[in-house]
Protein backbone atom coordinates (compact mmCIF):
# COMPACT_ATOMS: atom_id res chain seq x y z
CA UNK A 1 0.00 0.00 0.00
CA UNK A 2 1.31 3.46 -0.89
CA UNK A 3 0.48 6.77 0.73
CA UNK A 4 -0.14 8.87 -2.43
CA UNK A 5 -2.42 8.49 -5.44
CA UNK A 6 -0.89 7.76 -8.84
CA UNK A 7 -2.81 7.86 -12.12
CA UNK A 8 -2.82 4.04 -12.29
CA UNK A 9 -3.77 3.46 -8.63
CA UNK A 10 -6.62 1.43 -7.23
CA UNK A 11 -8.14 4.02 -4.88
CA UNK A 12 -10.76 3.89 -2.16
CA UNK A 13 -12.24 7.31 -1.56
CA UNK A 14 -15.21 9.44 -0.73
CA UNK A 15 -16.07 12.03 -3.32
CA UNK A 16 -18.67 14.60 -4.22
CA UNK A 17 -19.32 16.30 -7.54
CA UNK A 18 -21.48 19.42 -7.53
CA UNK A 19 -22.02 22.41 -9.75
CA UNK A 20 -20.33 25.66 -8.74
CA UNK A 21 -23.60 26.79 -7.16
CA UNK A 22 -23.51 23.62 -5.01
CA UNK A 23 -26.18 21.53 -6.74
CA UNK A 24 -25.04 18.01 -5.90
CA UNK A 25 -24.67 15.57 -8.80
CA UNK A 26 -23.20 12.58 -6.97
CA UNK A 27 -21.68 11.96 -3.54
CA UNK A 28 -20.42 9.06 -1.46
CA UNK A 29 -19.82 11.00 1.77
CA UNK A 30 -22.22 9.59 4.36
CA UNK A 31 -22.43 6.22 2.59
CA UNK A 32 -20.06 3.52 1.36
CA UNK A 33 -16.84 4.84 -0.18
CA UNK A 34 -16.05 4.12 -3.83
CA UNK A 35 -13.17 1.95 -4.94
CA UNK A 36 -11.99 2.94 -8.41
CA UNK A 37 -9.24 1.84 -10.76
CA UNK A 38 -7.80 5.06 -12.11
CA UNK A 39 -7.19 5.09 -15.85
CA UNK A 40 -10.02 2.63 -16.54
CA UNK A 41 -12.76 5.16 -17.30
CA UNK A 42 -14.62 4.71 -14.00
CA UNK A 43 -14.03 8.38 -13.17
CA UNK A 44 -13.86 11.22 -15.70
CA UNK A 45 -10.24 11.98 -16.71
CA UNK A 46 -10.36 15.61 -15.51
CA UNK A 47 -11.43 14.41 -12.05
CA UNK A 48 -8.78 11.67 -12.04
CA UNK A 49 -6.14 14.31 -12.79
CA UNK A 50 -7.11 16.12 -9.58
CA UNK A 51 -6.30 12.97 -7.59
CA UNK A 52 -2.72 12.59 -8.84
CA UNK A 53 -0.32 12.92 -5.90
CA UNK A 54 -2.97 13.32 -3.19
CA UNK A 55 -2.06 11.77 0.16
CA UNK A 56 -4.22 9.29 2.04
CA UNK A 57 -6.37 10.78 4.78
CA UNK A 58 -6.75 14.36 3.57
CA UNK A 59 -9.85 16.04 2.20
CA UNK A 60 -9.44 18.37 -0.78
CA UNK A 61 -11.80 20.61 -2.75
CA UNK A 62 -11.16 21.45 -6.41
CA UNK A 63 -13.03 24.16 -8.29
CA UNK A 64 -12.88 23.47 -12.01
CA UNK A 65 -13.91 25.79 -14.83
CA UNK A 66 -15.87 24.16 -17.68
CA UNK A 67 -12.70 23.88 -19.79
CA UNK A 68 -10.96 22.02 -16.94
CA UNK A 69 -13.94 19.76 -16.24
CA UNK A 70 -16.31 18.54 -18.96
CA UNK A 71 -15.61 21.19 -21.59
CA UNK A 72 -17.75 23.96 -22.98
CA UNK A 73 -21.30 23.29 -24.13
CA UNK A 74 -21.15 22.68 -27.90
CA UNK A 75 -24.29 23.85 -29.73
CA UNK A 76 -23.38 21.54 -32.65
CA UNK A 77 -24.17 18.59 -30.37
CA UNK A 78 -27.84 19.64 -30.13
CA UNK A 79 -30.05 17.90 -32.69
CA UNK A 80 -33.72 18.14 -33.49
CA UNK A 81 -34.94 14.60 -34.21
CA UNK A 82 -38.31 13.45 -35.48
CA UNK A 83 -40.27 11.51 -32.89
CA UNK A 84 -40.12 8.51 -35.24
CA UNK A 85 -36.36 8.26 -34.52
CA UNK A 86 -36.90 8.12 -30.75
CA UNK A 87 -37.34 4.81 -28.91
CA UNK A 88 -41.00 3.70 -29.06
CA UNK A 89 -41.78 6.70 -31.25
CA UNK A 90 -41.24 8.98 -28.28
CA UNK A 91 -43.94 7.34 -26.13
CA UNK A 92 -43.23 7.86 -22.43
CA UNK A 93 -40.43 10.33 -23.12
CA UNK A 94 -40.52 13.80 -21.58
CA UNK A 95 -38.31 16.83 -21.21
CA UNK A 96 -35.09 15.96 -19.28
CA UNK A 97 -35.36 12.27 -20.21
CA UNK A 98 -32.05 10.59 -21.03
CA UNK A 99 -32.26 8.48 -24.18
CA UNK A 100 -29.70 5.91 -25.31
CA UNK A 101 -29.01 5.65 -29.04
CA UNK A 102 -27.10 2.92 -30.88
CA UNK A 103 -24.41 4.00 -33.31
CA UNK A 104 -25.90 3.56 -36.81
CA UNK A 105 -24.49 0.56 -38.67
CA UNK A 106 -23.04 -0.97 -35.50
CA UNK A 107 -25.64 -3.39 -34.11
CA UNK A 108 -24.69 -4.43 -30.59
CA UNK A 109 -21.92 -1.84 -30.70
CA UNK A 110 -21.34 1.42 -28.88
CA UNK A 111 -24.18 3.57 -27.64
CA UNK A 112 -24.42 7.24 -26.82
CA UNK A 113 -26.81 9.18 -24.62
CA UNK A 114 -28.75 12.36 -25.26
CA UNK A 115 -30.88 14.52 -22.97
CA UNK A 116 -34.26 15.70 -24.24
CA UNK A 117 -34.31 19.50 -23.87
CA UNK A 118 -37.54 20.25 -25.78
CA UNK A 119 -40.40 18.09 -26.99
CA UNK A 120 -43.37 18.78 -29.25
CA UNK A 121 -45.85 16.68 -31.24
CA UNK A 122 -43.43 16.07 -34.11
CA UNK A 123 -39.89 16.25 -32.75
CA UNK A 124 -37.49 16.43 -29.85
CA UNK A 125 -34.46 18.64 -29.31
CA UNK A 126 -31.79 16.27 -27.98
CA UNK A 127 -28.57 17.47 -26.35
CA UNK A 128 -25.63 15.09 -26.83
CA UNK A 129 -23.22 17.16 -24.71
CA UNK A 130 -22.09 15.73 -21.39
CA UNK A 131 -24.75 16.85 -18.86
CA UNK A 132 -22.08 18.90 -17.03
CA UNK A 133 -20.60 20.49 -20.17
CA UNK A 134 -20.43 24.26 -19.86
CA UNK A 135 -20.67 24.14 -16.07
CA UNK A 136 -18.06 24.92 -13.45
CA UNK A 137 -17.62 21.97 -11.09
CA UNK A 138 -16.86 21.59 -7.39
CA UNK A 139 -15.05 18.27 -6.79
CA UNK A 140 -14.49 17.23 -3.17
CA UNK A 141 -12.47 14.15 -2.36
CA UNK A 142 -11.06 12.31 0.64
CA UNK A 143 -8.64 9.50 -0.19
CA UNK A 144 -9.08 6.57 2.21
CA UNK A 145 -6.61 4.10 0.74
CA UNK A 146 -4.33 3.52 -2.26
CA UNK A 147 -3.16 0.14 -3.57
Order of alpha helices (4+ residues) and beta strands (2+ residues): beta-beta-beta-alpha-beta-beta-beta-beta-beta-beta
